[in-house]
Amino acid sequence: MSATPNAFTVLNHPSLDHAGGGRAAAEAARPAALFESAELLKGGKAVGILHNGSLYRLQATKLGKLILTK
């Protein structure tokens, strides 16, 4: 039986590269915000995200996957 991932295990997964220096290394030491997808989607299937002046769309598929498109 596998355990449900939590913020600590997800953000410290070996596949994430926390190597380096400077500002990125300082930000990696601080835990990132963690949101449930249902909290972002609020009952819908898609949500728009503005990032650096560009609009992205985060959408849930029928199989429960998430797709982020520009």
Backbone torsions as a table, in degrees:
resi	resn	phi	psi	omega
1	MET	NA	126.1	-178.7
2	SER	-93.3	146.7	-179.3
3	ALA	-78.6	150.3	176.0
4	THR	-70.4	129.8	-179.1
5	PRO	-66.4	144.2	174.9
6	ASN	-118.7	179.3	-176.3
7	ALA	-57.3	-39.4	-178.0
8	PHE	-66.1	-48.1	-177.2
9	THR	-68.7	-36.2	-179.9
10	VAL	-68.8	-46.0	-175.3
11	LEU	-76.6	-13.1	179.3
12	ASN	-114.5	21.8	179.8
13	HIS	-64.2	141.1	-178.2
14	PRO	-59.2	-23.0	-179.2
15	SER	-72.8	-15.5	178.2
16	LEU	-87.4	129.9	-178.1
17	ASP	-91.4	110.2	178.4
18	HIS	-103.2	13.4	-179.8
19	ALA	-77.0	162.0	177.8
20	GLY	121.7	-166.1	-178.8
21	GLY	-147.4	-171.8	177.6
22	GLY	72.4	-149.4	-173.8
23	ARG	-63.3	-41.5	-178.2
24	ALA	-60.8	-39.4	179.4
25	ALA	-66.4	-37.3	179.3
26	ALA	-68.0	-38.4	179.0
27	GLU	-70.0	-32.6	-179.3
28	ALA	-66.6	-26.8	179.7
29	ALA	-71.2	-21.7	-179.8
30	ARG	-93.0	130.2	-179.5
31	PRO	-64.4	138.4	178.5
32	ALA	-79.6	156.4	176.3
33	ALA	-65.2	145.4	-179.4
34	LEU	-123.5	126.9	-178.6
35	PHE	-125.3	143.7	169.7
36	GLU	-75.9	141.6	-179.9
37	SER	-60.5	-36.2	178.8
38	ALA	-61.9	-32.7	178.2
39	GLU	-66.9	-37.7	178.8
40	LEU	-75.5	-42.3	-175.5
41	LEU	-79.6	-22.8	177.4
42	LYS	48.1	49.7	176.6
43	GLY	84.6	-10.3	178.8
44	GLY	-91.9	-176.6	179.0
45	LYS	-105.0	-11.7	-178.2
46	ALA	-149.9	154.9	176.9
47	VAL	-143.8	145.2	176.9
48	GLY	-92.2	143.2	178.8
49	ILE	-130.1	122.4	174.8
50	LEU	-89.9	127.2	-179.8
51	HIS	-139.9	118.1	179.8
52	ASN	50.6	41.3	177.2
53	GLY	81.9	-0.8	178.8
54	SER	-110.5	145.9	178.5
55	LEU	-95.7	126.4	175.9
56	TYR	-114.4	155.7	177.7
57	ARG	-121.7	124.5	174.4
58	LEU	-104.6	121.1	-176.5
59	GLN	-132.6	145.6	177.5
60	ALA	-94.5	136.8	178.4
61	THR	-91.3	171.7	177.6
62	LYS	-63.7	-26.7	-178.9
63	LEU	-89.6	5.1	177.1
64	GLY	85.6	12.2	176.4
65	LYS	-89.3	162.5	176.3
66	LEU	-113.8	139.1	177.8
67	ILE	-124.5	129.5	175.9
68	LEU	-112.7	120.0	-179.3
69	THR	-126.4	154.4	178.8
70	LYS	-98.6	NA	NA
